[in-house]
Amino acid sequence: MAILKSGIPFIGSVGNMSCYKRKDMDDYIVRTKGGGSRKKIAKSPSCQPIRDNNADFGMSSKAGSNVRWMLTYVKHLADYNITPKLNSLAKIIQSYDRVNPKGERVILFSKHKQLLNGFSLNKRYPFEGIVRHPLQCTIDRTTCSAIVSLPELIPGLNLSLPWKAPLYRFIISLGILTDNGAKPAAEWTHRFVQRVYTAWQTAQIPFAAQEFEVKIENGYAIEESQTMILSIGIEMGEPITNELIGIVKNTGSAKIMMVG
């Protein structure tokens, strides 16, 4: 490794050299490329562990992406990049596969679904710090549906809204997650993920207790290899016109409420 003090600074690769910068340094770092060639990694018996690690990594990334897909209607409420955390969670579940060899290990969410329960999309304002009251939820695998009972919520008592937006509403989402399943085309999302919204509520007025059902009309019975994921979020809004409410960016909170 060398540090470039003068000359022509660049970032990227030139021949057998690569150049990059670090946040804690003003100078450029130059180093020669190392490691095996792409062909060697793909064919050499000595590189089998690398291929196995790459295969496992690819599967865990794909599985993490599938969980993120289950959060289609609430993921915009996240206040950090949830993808690496979901990938890490999938990697942990993958490590429980004691049957298949490394490189062929599967990720069975259906066998370890409890590990998804309570996943938070927020670090600064987690959902349970906003709605300070237990929510009653049920999941029915037979009908591919879920029921969420929201209690009476009183601002300043069991509802704490840290944002200044005048309106809020809840989003309740239900998704069907398949073990190791690839995501279908985007136009099929409605067959695997559905949601309902509450009406917009004034932030300073108590919220009356209500019960909501969300159902997936997918046309087939849920399988043992599938997990139902129920998530909930709170979204903030402000009036644009008398009839139109706009979503306030960088506000709101969400979590996975229940799995079944």
Secondary structure as the mmCIF struct_conf table of DSSP 4:
data_model
#
loop_
_struct_conf.conf_type_id
_struct_conf.id
_struct_conf.beg_label_comp_id
_struct_conf.beg_label_asym_id
_struct_conf.beg_label_seq_id
_struct_conf.end_label_comp_id
_struct_conf.end_label_asym_id
_struct_conf.end_label_seq_id
STRN STRN1 ALA A 2 LEU A 4
BEND BEND1 SER A 6 GLY A 7
STRN STRN2 GLY A 12 VAL A 14
TURN_TY1_P TURN_TY1_P1 GLY A 15 ASN A 16
STRN STRN3 MET A 17 LYS A 21
TURN_TY1_P TURN_TY1_P2 LYS A 23 ASP A 24
BEND BEND2 ASP A 26 ASP A 27
STRN STRN4 TYR A 28 THR A 32
BEND BEND3 GLY A 35 GLY A 35
HELX_RH_AL_P HELX_RH_AL_P1 ARG A 38 LYS A 43
HELX_RH_3T_P HELX_RH_3T_P1 PRO A 45 CYS A 47
HELX_RH_AL_P HELX_RH_AL_P2 GLN A 48 MET A 70
TURN_TY1_P TURN_TY1_P3 LEU A 71 VAL A 74
HELX_RH_3T_P HELX_RH_3T_P2 LYS A 75 LEU A 77
BEND BEND4 ASP A 79 TYR A 80
HELX_RH_AL_P HELX_RH_AL_P3 ILE A 82 GLN A 94
TURN_TY1_P TURN_TY1_P4 SER A 95 TYR A 96
BEND BEND5 VAL A 99 ASN A 100
HELX_LH_PP_P HELX_LH_PP_P1 PRO A 101 PRO A 101
TURN_TY1_P TURN_TY1_P5 LYS A 102 GLY A 103
BEND BEND6 GLU A 104 GLU A 104
TURN_TY1_P TURN_TY1_P6 PHE A 109 LYS A 111
BEND BEND7 HIS A 112 HIS A 112
HELX_RH_3T_P HELX_RH_3T_P3 LYS A 113 LEU A 116
TURN_TY1_P TURN_TY1_P7 ASN A 117 GLY A 118
STRN STRN5 SER A 120 SER A 120
BEND BEND8 LEU A 121 LEU A 121
BEND BEND9 LYS A 123 TYR A 125
HELX_RH_AL_P HELX_RH_AL_P4 PHE A 127 ILE A 130
STRN STRN6 VAL A 131 VAL A 131
BEND BEND10 HIS A 133 HIS A 133
HELX_LH_PP_P HELX_LH_PP_P2 PRO A 134 LEU A 135
STRN STRN7 GLN A 136 ASP A 140
TURN_TY1_P TURN_TY1_P8 ARG A 141 CYS A 144
STRN STRN8 SER A 145 LEU A 150
STRN STRN9 LEU A 153 LEU A 153
STRN STRN10 PRO A 155 PRO A 155
TURN_TY1_P TURN_TY1_P9 GLY A 156 ASN A 158
STRN STRN11 LEU A 159 LEU A 159
BEND BEND11 TRP A 163 TRP A 163
BEND BEND12 PRO A 166 PRO A 166
STRN STRN12 LEU A 167 THR A 178
TURN_TY1_P TURN_TY1_P10 ASP A 179 ASN A 180
HELX_LH_PP_P HELX_LH_PP_P3 GLY A 181 LYS A 183
HELX_RH_3T_P HELX_RH_3T_P4 ALA A 186 ARG A 191
TURN_TY1_P TURN_TY1_P11 PHE A 192 PHE A 192
STRN STRN13 VAL A 193 TYR A 197
HELX_LH_PP_P HELX_LH_PP_P4 THR A 198 TRP A 200
STRN STRN14 GLN A 201 THR A 202
TURN_TY1_P TURN_TY1_P12 ALA A 203 GLN A 204
BEND BEND13 ILE A 205 ILE A 205
HELX_LH_PP_P HELX_LH_PP_P5 PRO A 206 PRO A 206
STRN STRN15 PHE A 207 PHE A 207
HELX_LH_PP_P HELX_LH_PP_P6 ALA A 208 ALA A 209
STRN STRN16 GLN A 210 LYS A 215
BEND BEND14 GLY A 219 TYR A 220
HELX_LH_PP_P HELX_LH_PP_P7 ALA A 221 GLU A 223
TURN_TY1_P TURN_TY1_P13 GLU A 224 SER A 225
STRN STRN17 GLN A 226 PRO A 239
BEND BEND15 ILE A 240 GLU A 243
STRN STRN18 ILE A 245 ILE A 247
HELX_LH_PP_P HELX_LH_PP_P8 VAL A 248 VAL A 248
TURN_TY1_P TURN_TY1_P14 LYS A 249 ASN A 250
STRN STRN19 SER A 253 VAL A 259
#
